Amino acid sequence: MSFTLRLIHRITGLIGSLLVILMAVTGLLLNHRSLIGYNVETKMKLQQFIFNLHTGTVGSVSILWLTDLGAICMLVLSMTGIWMWFKRRR
């Protein structure tokens, strides 16, 4: 049981952290739009792509399930982490 729980914790941690990194990077780029050419017509497509990625769409395809997956990973990480911590304390 302990090995399985640690494996679940490790896998969800990896997936969740990659999704959090994606959201953090796109959020930072949107907050500091001068880094990606704000108001420069040729770079507006890049800004639009980053905005769409951050809000959960790529083209006409919704990827909100990806942000939901990130949230589920964070929940699983929290629960398994707390479980392992309490188990170790006993």
Order of alpha helices (4+ residues) and beta strands (2+ residues): alpha-alpha-beta-beta-alpha
